[in-house]
Amino acid sequence: MKNKLLWILLAFASAAFNTSLAASQLMPQRQQSQAAHLSAEVLTRYHYKHILFDDVLSSKIFDNYLKALDDEKVFFLQSDIDQFANARTKLDDAILNEDLSIPFAIFNLYQQRITERIIYARSLLTKGFDFENNESYQYTRKNAPRPKSESEMNDLWDKRVKNDWLRLKLAGKDDKSIVETLGKRYDTSLSSISKVKSDDVFQNFMNAYAMAIDPHTNYFGIRASEDFNISMRLSLVGIGAVLQVKDEYTTIRELVAGGPAALSGKLNVGDRIVGVGQGEVSPAIDVMGWRIEDTVDLIRGAEDSVVRLDVLPTEAGPDGKHKLISLVRKKISLDKQAAKKSIIEVKDGRATRRIGVISLPGFYQDFAAHQKGDKDFRSATRDVSRLLEELKKDKVDSVLMDLRNNGGGSLIEAIELTGLFIGAGPIVQQRNAKGNIKVESGANAGLAWNGPLGVLINRASASASEIFAAAIQDYGRGIVIGEPSFGKGTVQSVIDLDQLAKNEKPKFGELKITVAQFFRINGGTTQLRGVTPDISLPTLTDAEDFGESSYDNALPWTQIKAADYTPTGDLTGIVPILKANHDLRIGKDKDFQYLQEDIAEFNIQRRKNLLSLNVTDRRKEREAQEARLKLREKNSGFDKSINAADKKFAGAGIAAFQDDGLQSNERNLDADLAIEKARTNAKDILLEEAVHILSDEVGLLNANPDLATSILPKLEVR
C-alpha cells in the first residue's frame, strides 16, 4: 500500500513538474537571434579559416550541440534524436534567418528528459537493490550507442543509481542514510535544471556553433565575458568571499584575506547568505534557492558602493536568528591565481642547492588598465619579474618555471615573459589568414635571470605556455621537463559584438575568434604535436581524450621557414647525463614507483570502463586498495588523511583514494575544506623530481666551467 501511494505521489509530482515545465518553455530572445546573425558575419569575414556557411557546418553544429547537452548519452533516446533529424541541415539557415526555435526546442526536450530520468532515479530508492548479482556498470558512455527504448534507458539508470547506492554502502552508510543522501542529490538535480535560463541555452548553442569551426573559437555571453575579463585582470569588485551552494543556501566557503568580508569580522566560513540588498536602506532580496551565479551578480557591484547581506550564521538552525551586515564593495585581487614563488632545497652529498620555483597558472594582463595608461597594471610578466628579483636576493642556484595546467592567456605576456630569460631576439612567428608571416620579439627590457633554468609542463599546458616552453627549448636556454603539452598552435582575438553593433548597453556578448596560427622560431609548430620535453615524466592523461589531437576539426601540423635567431646555449651534451641520473633516481624512489603503478592501474581501469555492481567483488577491490595505501603509508609516509572523493591525480601523485560516495556539496564543510587542504599540501612527486633534475644540472655546471659557458647566456642581467 505504501509503495502504491508513493507511486501515485511520484506520478503527481512528475505531472506537476512537467506541467510547470511546459508552461515555462524556454524561448529565444530577439537580441540572441541578432547576436547569432552578427556572429556569423564576423566569423565568415575574420576567421583564420575560410568558412562556408552550409549544410556541412550545420551538421557539425548539430552534433556539437547534442554533445554539449548529452555527451554521455544518458538522457536522449535515439528516437528523440531522430525526430530532429531534419534540423541537422537547417541550423545554418536558422542563424542567418534569426530564428533559433530549433535549438531551443531541442533544449526544452532535453530539460524534459532530465526531469523524467531524475524522477525515475528517485523512484528506485524505495525498492533497494540486490548486490549479489554479477552485473557491471559502464561509467563512461561517450562512445556507446544511445538507448533505443525506454526499457533500455531504464536499465542504464537502474545501474547508475545502483552504483551510487553501492559507493555509499561501501563507505559505511546504512540504507536509511543512503536513501536520504541520494534523495537530496536527485532533488538538487531537479532544482538545478528548473533554474536554467534562456541565456544559458543560447550560450550552449553558440559555443556548439563556434567550436564547429575550430576548437578554440568561442562565444561569451554577458556573464561569460565578464568572467573571462576577471580571469585576465585577476581582480573584481565585491566583498571578498568564495561562495558555494549547499542545501539550497549560498554558503561562504572562504574569506579572502584583506577583503571587506574578512576585515569586517562579522562573517565566518559556513555562514549562509539568504538575502542581498543594495545600499544602506533598500530591502534585501530573498536569494534562498537561487543559482549561485545570480546571487553573485547581486553581491558584486561598483567600487565603494554598499551591499547589505541577510545572513544566517553557521551555528544557527533554519529558524535561527539572522544577522544584517552592510559592507562596502572594494577591488579584490585574486592572488591565488597569480604567479607565486617557493624555494626547495636539495641535498646532494655535502652540497645543498636552492631551487627557486615560480608557479604560473596563466598568462594574465589587465588590458583595460594598460590601455588607460595605468603604470601599475597587473601582468604575469611584471609579477614574474618581481619574483625573479626576490629569488636572486634569496641566492637560488636555479629557477624552475612551473607551467603545469597553465592553459595560456595573453600572447603579449607570453612574448614579454620569455624575454626575461633570453633577452633580445625572436620568440614566436605568426601567420594570418592571408598567409603573411610576422616574427614577434620581446620589448628587450633586459635579462631578469641568466642562471640555470627549467620549465615544467604537462598535457594541460597550452597556447602561451607552449610558446614560452618552445622558445626556451629552441634557444637552448633551459631544460623542458614533463609530458608533451596540449598542442594548441592558434591565436585568438576577442571581438566585442556590442561595439560592432554600437549598442549603448551590453546585450550581444563577445566572440573569441581564431585569427592566426603561431609557429616556433625553428619553423615548426606546437599545433597537434605540442612541445616534447627534453626529459619525460610519467604521462597522466590520454591523448585521445584530452589535448588538441582529441578534436576532429583541429588544424593540421605544418611548418614554415625558421626565423633568424641565435641560440643562447647548447644543452645537447648535458641532457643525456641528466636523463641517466633521473632514470637512476626514480628507479630507487618508492613514491615514484607507486605513481607509475597507479598510472598503470588507472589506464587498465579506463580501458576496461566497467565497474562491478557485486558487493563482494567491490569490497575486495576496496580492501586491496586499503592494504596498498597502508603499505605506502608505512614505507613512504603517504598522508592517509586525504579522503579520496575525487579519483583524479592530485598533487600527491596518487591516482585513486578511498571513495566516500559523496559529492563535494554533500559533505560537512569543515571536512570538505580539510580534504582540499590535505590535497594542496600533499607531496608533489613530479615537482620534486623536476627540482632534482635542476639540482643535478647545477652540480654539473659547478664542476665543469666550460660546460657552463656553453649553456648559460652571455648577456648581462639587468
ABEGO torsion letter per residue (X at the ends): XAAAAAAAAAAAAAAAAAAAAAAABBBBBAAAAAAAAAAAAAAAAABABBBBBBAAAAAAAAAAAAAAABAAGAABBAAAAAAAAAAAAAAAAAAAAGBAAAAAAAAAAAAAAAAAAAAAAAAAAAAEBBAABBBBBBABAAABBBBABAAAAAAAAAAAAAAAAAAAAAAGBBAAAAAAAAAAAAAAAAAAAAABBAAAAAAAAAAAAAAAABAABBBBBAAAAAAAAAAAAGBBBBAGBBBBBBGGBBBBABBBBGBAAAAAGABBBGBBBABBBBEAABBBBBABGBBAAAAAAAABEBBGBBBBBBBBBAABBAABBBBBBBBBBBBBBBAAABBBBBBBBBBBEABBBBBBBBBBABBBBBAAAAAAGBAABBBAAAAAAAAAAAAAAAGBABBBBBABGBAEEBAAAAAAAAAAAAEBEBABBBBBAAGBBBBBBBAGAEBABABBBBBBBBAABBEAAAAAAAAAAAAGABBBBEBBBAGBABBBBBBBAAAAAGBABBAAEBBBBBABBBBBAAGBBABGAEBBBABBBBBABBAAABEAAABAABBBBBBBBBBBBBBABBAAAAAAAAAAAAAAAAAABAAAAAAAAAAAAAAAAAAAGBBBABAAAAAAAAAAAAAAAAAAAAAAGBBAABBBABBBBBAAGBABBBBAGBBAAABBAAAAAAAAAAAAABBBAAAAAAAAAAAAAAAAAAABAAAAAAABBABBBX
